[in-house]
Amino acid sequence: MMSDHSEPIFNAPSTLRSKVWKTFGFFKKEGKLDKSEAVCKICRAAIKYTGSTTNLSTHISRRHASDVELDASTASTSSSTSSTITQFLTQSQLSYNSARAKSITMRVARFIAMDLRPYSVVENDGFRELLRELEPRYKIPSRQHFSETCIPELYKKTKTDLKAKLSSAERVAITTDAWTSRATDSYITITVHYVNLDWELASYVLQTRVFNESHTGKNIGALLKEACLEWNIEDKDPALVTDNARNMVVAGVEAEMSPHLFCFAHTLNLAAQKALHVTTATKVLGKVRRVVGFFHRNIAGAELLRQKQQQMALPSHKLINDVTTRWNSSHDMLERFLEQQSAVFATLMSRELRKGEDVSALTEGDLSNAEDMVKVMAPVKVITTVMCEDEQPTISLIAPFKAKLKNHFEATTEDTGLIKDMKKVFLEDFVKRYTNIEDLLCTASALDPRFKTLPFLSDRETERIFLSITDEATNLHDKKVEESHPSPSDIQEPDQRDPTSVQSSPVQVHEEPRGDCPPCKKRKSTALDQLFGETYVVRPSRSSREKVSEEILRYRERNLLPLNGNPLEWWRAQVDLPLLSDIAKRYLCIPATSVASERVFSTAGDIVSSQRSVLRGDHADQLIFLKKNLKKLEHK
């Protein structure tokens, strides 16, 4: 505590011989030295004095070390005291069961899960040194404690929280896909998607399990059934989204999941791959691939290309090499090559570059074909990008996108021979997809306020779709009413109940007229009845179908949502369309792609890495589950 600057400080008595008294003194109180507090002559800080100078010497060493030189004995005393404190803190370790130790251990477990750290991180010298600095009293448990106790406990708690979330879902959709780890173990990932009570699209990873059985449709179907039972979603009318593989087709049938939607991104990839395998297109891709490969292998060529880019004021972009299984990578390769063609050709023609192979064999015709290929496939790339976003309920986009692509790939008189061939091959493969679920896709689009006019259908087909929505919404409402108000036949009579529930003593029952309630007395006629009884008749309550029809009429009369709007946010605001909202929520929860499952592969690759290739399957499942779900569940 700082003292009043106007009050004088008096020297300590000569009997106090320590050198600290050259720096400290006392105030006077009622004419006498007040020895309860020593006062620093430099900063006028008042420090409690009980006969020991340890506190005073500590103050000098911390605050005025550069101004005052302590005697050896005082410095030794201060150093000894500091050493004693450090030793005390180090030796009095926290108990494993203490709240502080449990909290630190749990934070380390969360660090392992959320940052994809190997369990061995707790044995690393640098990590242990960090913990010692932060909390010397804490002794970190073994890696086995984290792998066998902490992470499983965190997984169990998070799994319980997710089950509670899923219990409120009216309908769910699941996606699934398979992948192989570095240790050649086969895994199958399952994700779940639903629209929550706040009209937000929620997506979670349910499980990533080792699946060393044969990947037949029957086996995968059985796995999907088991997953639904484990997560208590078998009564949520789960929809299924997979790729187009034959075993997945059979799996959907075996799992008895409907609708079974095939990944739209995968469908586009199949059709685009076939279009790019047209003979002329294959030759163009081969020539471009050879040039790109040369610059990837030749360090001098890559450096010279960078210099040419600077001289020509072109973006300093590297050339892209494609992956044969991803059509859009071939599109990206052509697009980047055309962007950099002037720098590429200038580099290849440079005398400074010694070429051991002929890589400049592209003709003007090849470049023209490359430009046409990029142009004709551009809408497919845009649609692929949009369909891979998680934020939007993408099933409602499939029908409009299908119509757009069918129109785009219709041959015209201006098309070159190459483009005509590519369009023909693309359409032949594309139009045969989704033929059995056209109504499902159109219904989803009709329930999306951006596309509710269904401009790609005739007026007759549009009315048929909305009539189908009326039927489905009516049936759904009647089913909910029936479940919430069971019929009298569903209620057991007293003589049908368990005998043990009957009262032991007989009860006298008086004869009463049977019925749901006692007979009511006839209501007396009033003056208003006599005046208006024949004119004003109480109308019977509207049927469910009438209510749904009125909601659909109001829905169709409202303005379209802009294309960049969020349909779920729009539906959240439509409080006067409760019956139609229920059916919209059932459709807009279904993703159009299985990208959610495929994205787990990259996370899994970070977990089942070369350093952890022997990680047990159940540990990998727990870590992937926590990485993908922990923060989501805590923030919702």
VMD Tcl script that draws the C-alpha trace (Angstrom):
set ca {
  {0.00 0.00 0.00}
  {1.34 3.43 -0.94}
  {1.58 5.98 1.89}
  {0.84 9.69 1.95}
  {3.74 11.57 0.29}
  {3.47 14.41 2.82}
  {4.22 12.21 5.84}
  {7.96 12.04 6.75}
  {9.81 8.71 7.02}
  {12.09 8.29 10.06}
  {15.23 6.13 10.15}
  {15.10 2.81 11.98}
  {16.75 2.61 15.44}
  {20.46 1.73 15.56}
  {19.59 -1.58 17.18}
  {18.24 -2.75 13.82}
  {21.50 -3.50 12.02}
  {20.39 -5.17 8.76}
  {21.28 -3.27 5.60}
  {17.64 -3.25 4.57}
  {17.12 -0.39 7.04}
  {19.16 1.85 4.79}
  {16.19 1.60 2.44}
  {13.35 1.26 4.99}
  {12.17 3.39 7.89}
  {9.05 3.99 9.95}
  {6.31 6.55 10.34}
  {5.62 8.13 13.74}
  {2.31 7.65 15.42}
  {1.51 9.75 18.51}
  {5.20 10.76 18.73}
  {6.57 7.19 18.61}
  {7.89 5.04 15.77}
  {5.11 2.85 14.36}
  {6.95 -0.44 13.94}
  {3.89 -2.36 12.69}
  {4.77 -1.30 9.12}
  {8.12 -0.61 7.47}
  {8.06 2.09 4.80}
  {10.25 2.04 1.69}
  {12.18 5.31 1.29}
  {12.28 4.88 -2.50}
  {8.65 4.11 -3.41}
  {7.01 4.79 0.01}
  {5.39 1.34 -0.01}
  {4.22 0.25 3.47}
  {5.01 -3.40 4.25}
  {3.90 -5.26 7.33}
  {6.82 -5.76 9.76}
  {6.79 -8.51 12.43}
  {10.48 -8.65 13.31}
  {11.63 -10.48 10.17}
  {13.27 -8.66 7.28}
  {12.51 -11.32 4.65}
  {9.55 -9.42 3.22}
  {11.61 -6.24 3.12}
  {14.55 -7.83 1.29}
  {12.18 -9.48 -1.15}
  {10.63 -6.10 -1.90}
  {14.08 -4.58 -2.54}
  {15.17 -7.44 -4.81}
  {11.99 -7.26 -6.86}
  {11.46 -3.52 -7.02}
  {14.83 -1.87 -6.52}
  {17.48 -4.48 -7.35}
  {19.34 -2.04 -9.58}
  {19.37 0.69 -6.91}
  {20.22 -1.25 -3.77}
  {22.80 -3.97 -3.12}
  {21.79 -6.38 -0.40}
  {24.27 -7.92 1.97}
  {25.22 -11.52 1.46}
  {23.24 -12.81 4.39}
  {20.03 -11.08 3.34}
  {20.37 -12.24 -0.29}
  {21.05 -15.75 0.92}
  {17.96 -15.65 3.11}
  {15.79 -14.42 0.21}
  {17.19 -17.05 -2.17}
  {16.67 -19.76 0.41}
  {13.06 -18.69 0.94}
  {12.35 -18.67 -2.81}
  {13.94 -22.10 -3.18}
  {11.83 -23.42 -0.31}
  {8.61 -22.17 -1.92}
  {9.52 -23.72 -5.28}
  {10.41 -26.98 -3.61}
  {7.11 -26.97 -1.72}
  {5.09 -26.36 -4.88}
  {6.97 -29.11 -6.73}
  {6.78 -31.74 -4.01}
  {3.11 -31.26 -3.06}
  {1.67 -32.90 -6.19}
  {-1.99 -32.73 -7.00}
  {-4.02 -35.82 -6.25}
  {-5.36 -37.60 -9.33}
  {-8.86 -37.20 -7.88}
  {-8.55 -33.49 -7.14}
  {-10.77 -31.14 -9.11}
  {-7.75 -29.30 -10.51}
  {-6.02 -32.48 -11.73}
  {-9.25 -33.83 -13.28}
  {-9.82 -30.54 -15.08}
  {-6.31 -30.50 -16.58}
  {-6.56 -34.17 -17.61}
  {-9.86 -33.55 -19.37}
  {-8.42 -30.53 -21.18}
  {-5.51 -32.63 -22.39}
  {-7.99 -35.26 -23.63}
  {-9.95 -32.59 -25.51}
  {-6.68 -31.28 -26.96}
  {-5.88 -34.76 -28.31}
  {-9.35 -35.17 -29.84}
  {-9.93 -31.68 -31.23}
  {-6.42 -31.19 -32.67}
  {-5.94 -34.77 -33.90}
  {-2.90 -35.36 -31.70}
  {-1.50 -38.88 -31.22}
  {-1.81 -40.37 -27.76}
  {1.99 -40.39 -27.58}
  {1.97 -36.58 -27.34}
  {1.59 -36.92 -23.55}
  {5.03 -38.58 -23.48}
  {6.77 -35.91 -25.56}
  {9.42 -33.92 -23.69}
  {8.27 -30.55 -24.98}
  {4.64 -31.16 -24.01}
  {5.61 -32.33 -20.52}
  {7.86 -29.30 -20.08}
  {4.97 -27.03 -21.00}
  {2.69 -28.63 -18.41}
  {5.38 -28.39 -15.72}
  {5.70 -24.69 -16.40}
  {1.93 -24.15 -16.29}
  {1.23 -26.34 -13.26}
  {4.29 -27.85 -11.48}
  {2.09 -29.85 -9.12}
  {0.31 -31.74 -11.93}
  {1.55 -35.17 -12.93}
  {0.28 -36.15 -16.37}
  {-1.19 -39.68 -16.63}
  {0.09 -42.28 -19.08}
  {-0.99 -42.51 -22.71}
  {-2.93 -45.67 -21.82}
  {-5.01 -43.68 -19.34}
  {-6.03 -41.29 -22.11}
  {-6.68 -43.97 -24.73}
  {-8.52 -46.39 -22.44}
  {-10.26 -44.04 -19.99}
  {-10.37 -40.32 -20.82}
  {-11.20 -40.41 -24.53}
  {-13.76 -43.25 -24.16}
  {-15.49 -41.31 -21.34}
  {-15.56 -38.15 -23.45}
  {-16.86 -40.18 -26.41}
  {-19.61 -41.74 -24.28}
  {-20.79 -38.36 -22.99}
  {-20.73 -36.77 -26.45}
  {-22.59 -39.75 -27.91}
  {-25.30 -39.37 -25.28}
  {-25.63 -35.67 -26.10}
  {-25.96 -36.45 -29.82}
  {-28.62 -39.09 -29.19}
  {-30.60 -36.49 -27.25}
  {-30.33 -34.10 -30.22}
  {-31.46 -36.78 -32.67}
  {-34.50 -37.63 -30.55}
  {-36.07 -34.30 -31.53}
  {-35.61 -34.85 -35.28}
  {-38.79 -35.49 -37.26}
  {-36.87 -37.13 -40.06}
  {-33.20 -37.92 -40.73}
  {-31.11 -38.65 -43.79}
  {-27.88 -40.61 -43.66}
  {-24.94 -40.78 -46.04}
  {-22.32 -43.49 -46.17}
  {-19.09 -44.31 -47.98}
  {-16.08 -46.58 -47.59}
  {-12.33 -45.90 -47.51}
  {-9.08 -47.74 -46.75}
  {-6.46 -46.64 -44.20}
  {-2.67 -46.74 -44.51}
  {-2.75 -50.00 -42.60}
  {-5.08 -51.36 -45.35}
  {-7.99 -51.56 -42.91}
  {-11.35 -50.91 -44.53}
  {-13.64 -48.39 -42.83}
  {-17.24 -47.36 -43.47}
  {-18.36 -43.91 -42.36}
  {-21.99 -42.96 -41.66}
  {-23.19 -39.37 -41.25}
  {-26.64 -38.06 -40.26}
  {-28.50 -34.93 -41.35}
  {-31.75 -33.36 -40.15}
  {-33.48 -30.00 -39.76}
  {-33.59 -29.09 -36.07}
  {-36.28 -27.21 -34.15}
  {-34.67 -23.87 -35.09}
  {-34.82 -24.71 -38.81}
  {-31.07 -25.21 -39.08}
  {-29.53 -28.03 -41.07}
  {-27.61 -30.15 -38.54}
  {-24.98 -32.64 -39.74}
  {-23.00 -35.08 -37.58}
  {-20.70 -38.06 -38.02}
  {-22.28 -41.09 -36.38}
  {-19.54 -43.65 -36.74}
  {-16.43 -44.72 -38.64}
  {-16.12 -48.44 -38.06}
  {-13.65 -51.03 -39.30}
  {-15.43 -53.22 -41.86}
  {-13.27 -56.13 -42.88}
  {-16.15 -58.20 -44.22}
  {-16.87 -58.45 -47.92}
  {-18.35 -55.19 -49.19}
  {-21.50 -56.80 -50.52}
  {-24.77 -54.93 -50.56}
  {-26.22 -57.37 -48.05}
  {-23.43 -56.79 -45.53}
  {-23.49 -53.02 -45.90}
  {-27.28 -53.01 -45.60}
  {-27.04 -54.97 -42.35}
  {-24.49 -52.43 -41.05}
  {-26.83 -49.54 -41.88}
  {-29.67 -51.26 -40.02}
  {-27.48 -51.82 -36.97}
  {-26.41 -48.17 -37.01}
  {-30.03 -46.99 -37.06}
  {-30.83 -49.20 -34.08}
  {-27.73 -48.09 -32.18}
  {-28.56 -44.41 -32.64}
  {-32.33 -44.81 -32.12}
  {-33.24 -43.36 -35.52}
  {-34.96 -46.38 -37.06}
  {-38.35 -44.69 -36.46}
  {-37.21 -41.41 -38.07}
  {-38.01 -42.62 -41.61}
  {-34.34 -42.38 -42.63}
  {-33.47 -41.48 -46.20}
  {-30.22 -42.80 -47.68}
  {-27.64 -41.07 -49.90}
  {-24.77 -43.09 -51.44}
  {-22.69 -43.26 -54.59}
  {-23.84 -45.16 -57.69}
  {-21.98 -48.42 -56.97}
  {-24.00 -51.60 -57.41}
  {-23.35 -52.80 -53.88}
  {-24.81 -49.53 -52.54}
  {-27.93 -50.05 -54.65}
  {-28.43 -53.43 -53.00}
  {-27.53 -51.99 -49.57}
  {-30.39 -49.51 -49.78}
  {-32.83 -52.31 -50.49}
  {-31.43 -54.51 -47.70}
  {-31.58 -51.63 -45.21}
  {-35.18 -50.89 -46.26}
  {-34.44 -47.17 -46.52}
  {-36.52 -44.96 -48.76}
  {-35.90 -42.80 -50.60}
  {-32.47 -43.97 -51.68}
  {-30.78 -41.09 -53.49}
  {-27.57 -41.45 -55.48}
  {-24.92 -38.78 -54.97}
  {-25.49 -36.02 -57.53}
  {-21.82 -35.03 -57.54}
  {-20.86 -38.65 -58.29}
  {-23.48 -38.79 -61.05}
  {-22.08 -35.63 -62.64}
  {-18.57 -37.05 -62.39}
  {-19.57 -40.22 -64.25}
  {-21.22 -38.30 -67.09}
  {-18.40 -35.73 -67.33}
  {-15.74 -38.45 -67.37}
  {-17.42 -40.07 -70.34}
  {-17.62 -36.73 -72.15}
  {-13.90 -36.15 -71.61}
  {-13.12 -39.61 -72.97}
  {-14.24 -38.63 -76.47}
  {-11.27 -39.34 -78.76}
  {-10.41 -35.74 -79.65}
  {-10.82 -34.59 -76.05}
  {-8.54 -37.37 -74.85}
  {-5.81 -36.29 -77.28}
  {-6.02 -32.64 -76.16}
  {-5.86 -33.64 -72.48}
  {-2.88 -35.90 -73.19}
  {-0.89 -33.10 -74.85}
  {-1.65 -30.60 -72.08}
  {-0.85 -33.21 -69.44}
  {2.57 -33.76 -71.05}
  {3.40 -30.03 -70.92}
  {2.27 -29.71 -67.32}
  {4.24 -32.80 -66.33}
  {7.38 -31.35 -67.90}
  {7.20 -28.18 -65.79}
  {6.50 -30.22 -62.66}
  {9.63 -32.32 -63.25}
  {11.99 -29.64 -64.58}
  {13.13 -27.19 -61.88}
  {14.86 -24.87 -64.35}
  {11.78 -24.81 -66.55}
  {9.52 -23.97 -63.59}
  {11.79 -21.08 -62.58}
  {11.95 -19.75 -66.14}
  {8.14 -19.97 -66.37}
  {7.86 -17.89 -63.21}
  {10.11 -15.22 -64.75}
  {8.05 -15.15 -67.95}
  {4.86 -14.74 -65.88}
  {6.35 -11.66 -64.20}
  {7.49 -10.20 -67.53}
  {4.04 -10.68 -69.07}
  {2.17 -9.47 -65.96}
  {0.40 -12.81 -65.61}
  {-0.72 -14.29 -62.26}
  {2.07 -16.32 -60.62}
  {0.04 -19.51 -60.74}
  {1.52 -22.98 -61.01}
  {0.25 -25.33 -63.69}
  {-2.20 -27.94 -62.43}
  {-1.89 -31.64 -63.10}
  {-5.17 -33.55 -63.20}
  {-6.32 -36.67 -61.38}
  {-7.93 -39.15 -63.73}
  {-10.73 -40.04 -61.28}
  {-11.86 -36.42 -60.86}
  {-13.18 -34.80 -64.03}
  {-13.10 -31.28 -62.51}
  {-9.33 -31.58 -62.01}
  {-9.02 -32.02 -65.80}
  {-11.17 -28.93 -66.26}
  {-8.96 -27.01 -63.82}
  {-5.84 -28.18 -65.68}
  {-7.15 -26.89 -69.02}
  {-8.36 -23.63 -67.50}
  {-5.00 -22.91 -65.87}
  {-3.08 -23.89 -69.01}
  {-5.13 -21.50 -71.15}
  {-4.56 -18.74 -68.60}
  {-0.78 -19.25 -68.78}
  {-0.42 -20.34 -72.43}
  {1.56 -17.26 -73.54}
  {4.08 -17.70 -70.70}
  {4.22 -21.45 -71.29}
  {4.99 -21.16 -75.01}
  {7.50 -18.36 -74.42}
  {9.30 -20.58 -71.91}
  {9.27 -23.64 -74.16}
  {10.73 -21.62 -77.04}
  {13.49 -20.13 -74.87}
  {17.07 -21.08 -75.75}
  {17.91 -21.15 -72.07}
  {15.80 -24.25 -71.64}
  {17.23 -27.56 -72.70}
  {14.47 -30.00 -73.44}
  {15.01 -33.71 -73.63}
  {11.52 -34.30 -75.03}
  {9.14 -32.60 -77.42}
  {6.48 -30.94 -75.24}
  {5.38 -28.11 -77.52}
  {3.26 -30.16 -79.89}
  {-0.05 -28.31 -79.28}
  {-1.51 -26.78 -82.44}
  {-3.92 -23.89 -82.89}
  {-6.67 -26.47 -83.30}
  {-5.76 -28.06 -79.98}
  {-5.93 -24.71 -78.21}
  {-9.30 -23.96 -79.81}
  {-10.61 -27.37 -78.72}
  {-9.31 -26.80 -75.19}
  {-11.17 -23.50 -75.01}
  {-14.39 -25.14 -76.24}
  {-14.02 -27.96 -73.70}
  {-13.62 -25.52 -70.81}
  {-16.63 -23.52 -71.98}
  {-19.00 -26.45 -72.44}
  {-18.09 -28.04 -69.08}
  {-18.13 -24.78 -67.07}
  {-21.79 -25.13 -65.87}
  {-21.06 -28.67 -64.66}
  {-18.18 -27.37 -62.56}
  {-20.30 -24.58 -61.06}
  {-23.07 -27.04 -60.18}
  {-20.57 -29.48 -58.65}
  {-19.21 -26.72 -56.43}
  {-22.69 -25.65 -55.29}
  {-23.82 -29.20 -54.61}
  {-20.86 -29.86 -52.33}
  {-21.79 -27.13 -49.86}
  {-23.09 -28.32 -46.49}
  {-24.96 -25.16 -45.54}
  {-27.87 -25.58 -47.94}
  {-30.50 -28.36 -48.18}
  {-29.29 -29.35 -51.59}
  {-31.87 -31.99 -52.67}
  {-34.20 -29.21 -53.83}
  {-31.55 -28.08 -56.31}
  {-31.30 -31.33 -58.24}
  {-34.38 -30.94 -60.45}
  {-33.57 -27.34 -61.51}
  {-29.95 -28.29 -62.16}
  {-31.00 -31.34 -64.19}
  {-33.23 -29.17 -66.36}
  {-30.45 -26.60 -66.77}
  {-27.88 -29.20 -67.84}
  {-30.26 -30.97 -70.22}
  {-30.92 -27.65 -71.95}
  {-27.21 -26.69 -71.95}
  {-26.09 -29.99 -73.51}
  {-28.62 -29.95 -76.34}
  {-26.67 -29.82 -79.62}
  {-26.77 -26.62 -81.68}
  {-25.76 -25.78 -85.23}
  {-22.82 -23.72 -83.93}
  {-21.20 -26.66 -82.13}
  {-17.96 -28.10 -83.44}
  {-17.64 -31.81 -84.03}
  {-15.85 -32.27 -80.70}
  {-18.51 -30.41 -78.71}
  {-21.34 -32.30 -80.44}
  {-19.72 -35.60 -79.49}
  {-19.13 -34.49 -75.88}
  {-22.71 -33.25 -75.48}
  {-24.14 -36.45 -76.91}
  {-22.09 -38.73 -74.64}
  {-22.81 -36.59 -71.57}
  {-26.59 -36.56 -72.14}
  {-26.79 -40.30 -72.90}
  {-25.32 -41.07 -69.49}
  {-27.00 -38.24 -67.58}
  {-30.65 -38.52 -68.63}
  {-30.92 -42.15 -67.54}
  {-30.21 -41.18 -63.91}
  {-32.94 -40.47 -61.33}
  {-35.74 -41.58 -63.66}
  {-37.41 -43.50 -60.80}
  {-37.45 -40.56 -58.36}
  {-38.40 -37.65 -60.61}
  {-41.48 -36.88 -58.49}
  {-39.39 -36.87 -55.30}
  {-36.97 -34.33 -56.76}
  {-39.76 -32.10 -58.09}
  {-41.57 -32.23 -54.75}
  {-38.42 -31.10 -52.95}
  {-38.05 -28.22 -55.43}
  {-41.71 -27.26 -55.00}
  {-41.12 -26.98 -51.24}
  {-38.11 -24.72 -51.81}
  {-39.40 -21.10 -51.96}
  {-36.75 -20.32 -54.59}
  {-38.10 -22.85 -57.11}
  {-41.74 -23.35 -56.04}
  {-43.06 -22.25 -59.46}
  {-41.30 -25.27 -61.01}
  {-40.49 -23.41 -64.26}
  {-38.95 -26.56 -65.76}
  {-42.33 -28.38 -65.67}
  {-45.56 -27.85 -67.57}
  {-48.55 -26.31 -65.78}
  {-50.26 -29.69 -65.68}
  {-47.24 -31.40 -64.13}
  {-46.84 -28.57 -61.61}
  {-50.45 -28.98 -60.43}
  {-49.95 -32.73 -60.14}
  {-46.91 -32.21 -57.89}
  {-48.79 -29.85 -55.60}
  {-51.74 -32.23 -55.47}
  {-49.32 -34.93 -54.37}
  {-47.95 -32.58 -51.68}
  {-51.52 -31.96 -50.49}
  {-52.10 -35.71 -50.11}
  {-48.82 -36.30 -48.30}
  {-49.23 -33.33 -45.92}
  {-52.79 -34.39 -45.12}
  {-51.77 -37.96 -44.35}
  {-48.87 -36.76 -42.20}
  {-51.14 -34.45 -40.20}
  {-53.81 -37.14 -39.71}
  {-51.14 -39.57 -38.56}
  {-49.83 -37.10 -35.97}
  {-53.36 -36.43 -34.71}
  {-54.02 -40.14 -34.42}
  {-50.79 -40.71 -32.49}
  {-51.51 -37.86 -30.06}
  {-55.19 -38.81 -29.61}
  {-55.56 -42.62 -29.62}
  {-58.94 -44.02 -30.55}
  {-61.13 -45.62 -27.83}
  {-60.34 -49.07 -29.26}
  {-56.66 -48.49 -28.40}
  {-57.50 -47.91 -24.71}
  {-57.84 -51.08 -22.64}
  {-61.05 -51.71 -20.74}
  {-60.72 -52.51 -17.02}
  {-61.38 -56.22 -17.56}
  {-58.57 -56.37 -20.16}
  {-55.88 -55.03 -17.87}
  {-53.35 -56.98 -15.91}
  {-55.17 -58.90 -13.14}
  {-52.64 -57.65 -10.61}
  {-53.81 -54.07 -11.21}
  {-57.43 -54.84 -10.20}
  {-58.44 -53.63 -6.74}
  {-58.66 -56.40 -4.17}
  {-61.94 -55.22 -2.67}
  {-65.12 -55.20 -4.74}
  {-66.47 -51.83 -5.76}
  {-70.15 -51.10 -6.04}
  {-70.94 -49.79 -9.49}
  {-74.27 -48.09 -10.13}
  {-75.96 -48.50 -13.45}
  {-75.21 -45.47 -15.62}
  {-75.95 -44.82 -19.28}
  {-72.96 -45.93 -21.32}
  {-70.98 -43.44 -23.39}
  {-67.89 -41.35 -23.33}
  {-69.48 -38.84 -20.94}
  {-72.68 -38.49 -18.89}
  {-75.70 -37.31 -20.87}
  {-75.99 -33.54 -21.04}
  {-79.17 -31.64 -20.35}
  {-80.80 -30.13 -23.41}
  {-79.82 -26.49 -23.81}
  {-82.68 -24.07 -23.49}
  {-83.57 -21.96 -26.49}
  {-82.60 -18.31 -26.16}
  {-83.99 -15.15 -27.70}
  {-81.07 -15.04 -30.16}
  {-81.83 -18.60 -31.21}
  {-85.40 -17.64 -31.95}
  {-84.33 -14.58 -33.96}
  {-81.35 -15.91 -35.93}
  {-81.38 -19.68 -35.51}
  {-82.36 -20.41 -39.09}
  {-79.92 -17.86 -40.56}
  {-76.74 -18.37 -38.53}
  {-75.66 -22.00 -38.59}
  {-72.43 -23.15 -36.90}
  {-70.12 -24.45 -39.60}
  {-68.37 -27.77 -38.99}
  {-64.59 -27.61 -38.45}
  {-62.48 -27.80 -41.59}
  {-60.92 -31.09 -42.58}
  {-57.16 -31.62 -42.64}
  {-57.17 -31.60 -46.41}
  {-58.94 -28.24 -46.52}
  {-56.41 -26.76 -44.11}
  {-53.50 -28.07 -46.19}
  {-55.05 -26.79 -49.42}
  {-55.45 -23.33 -47.91}
  {-51.81 -23.31 -46.75}
  {-50.58 -24.36 -50.19}
  {-52.63 -21.57 -51.78}
  {-51.08 -18.99 -49.45}
  {-47.61 -20.49 -50.03}
  {-47.88 -20.28 -53.82}
  {-49.14 -16.69 -53.70}
  {-46.10 -15.44 -51.80}
  {-43.07 -13.95 -53.52}
  {-40.19 -16.17 -54.58}
  {-37.17 -16.25 -52.32}
  {-34.06 -14.80 -54.07}
  {-31.65 -17.46 -55.33}
  {-29.06 -16.46 -52.72}
  {-31.61 -16.78 -49.91}
  {-31.75 -19.58 -47.35}
  {-34.94 -21.67 -47.69}
  {-34.70 -22.95 -44.11}
  {-34.61 -19.43 -42.70}
  {-37.59 -18.58 -44.91}
  {-39.62 -21.51 -43.58}
  {-38.77 -20.62 -39.98}
  {-40.61 -17.32 -40.47}
  {-43.77 -18.91 -41.97}
  {-45.61 -19.53 -38.71}
  {-48.97 -19.55 -40.52}
  {-48.02 -22.61 -42.60}
  {-47.57 -25.28 -39.90}
  {-48.84 -28.27 -41.90}
  {-46.83 -27.44 -44.99}
  {-43.77 -26.69 -42.85}
  {-43.85 -30.22 -41.48}
  {-43.66 -31.75 -44.94}
  {-40.99 -29.26 -46.08}
  {-38.78 -30.22 -43.16}
  {-38.97 -33.88 -44.20}
  {-37.65 -33.15 -47.70}
  {-35.17 -30.34 -47.14}
  {-33.12 -32.39 -44.67}
  {-31.94 -34.74 -47.44}
  {-28.54 -33.82 -48.92}
  {-28.03 -34.36 -52.62}
  {-24.50 -35.74 -52.24}
  {-22.53 -38.10 -50.04}
  {-19.77 -35.50 -49.73}
  {-20.25 -35.37 -45.96}
  {-19.02 -38.97 -45.68}
  {-16.17 -38.41 -48.14}
  {-14.91 -35.40 -46.18}
  {-14.34 -37.66 -43.20}
  {-11.64 -39.42 -45.25}
  {-9.26 -36.47 -44.99}
  {-9.81 -36.23 -41.24}
  {-9.36 -39.97 -40.92}
  {-6.14 -39.73 -42.93}
  {-4.79 -37.26 -40.37}
  {-5.70 -39.62 -37.53}
  {-4.72 -42.97 -39.08}
  {-1.42 -41.51 -40.30}
  {1.93 -43.16 -40.92}
  {2.88 -42.40 -37.30}
  {-0.30 -44.06 -36.05}
  {-0.90 -46.77 -38.62}
  {-1.43 -49.33 -35.83}
  {-4.16 -47.28 -34.14}
  {-6.99 -49.55 -33.07}
  {-10.24 -49.28 -35.00}
  {-12.35 -48.32 -31.98}
  {-9.86 -45.58 -31.05}
  {-9.98 -44.20 -34.60}
  {-13.79 -44.19 -34.47}
  {-13.80 -42.30 -31.16}
  {-11.26 -39.69 -32.28}
  {-13.01 -39.01 -35.61}
  {-16.37 -38.79 -33.85}
  {-15.05 -36.27 -31.30}
  {-13.15 -34.22 -33.87}
  {-16.24 -33.84 -36.04}
  {-18.94 -33.44 -33.37}
  {-17.55 -32.13 -30.09}
  {-17.54 -28.40 -30.88}
  {-20.77 -28.58 -32.87}
  {-22.67 -30.08 -29.95}
  {-21.26 -27.56 -27.48}
  {-22.23 -24.58 -29.62}
  {-25.81 -25.65 -30.30}
}
mol new
graphics top color blue
foreach p $ca { graphics top sphere $p radius 0.5 }
foreach p [lrange $ca 0 end-1] q [lrange $ca 1 end] { graphics top cylinder $p $q radius 0.2 }
display resetview
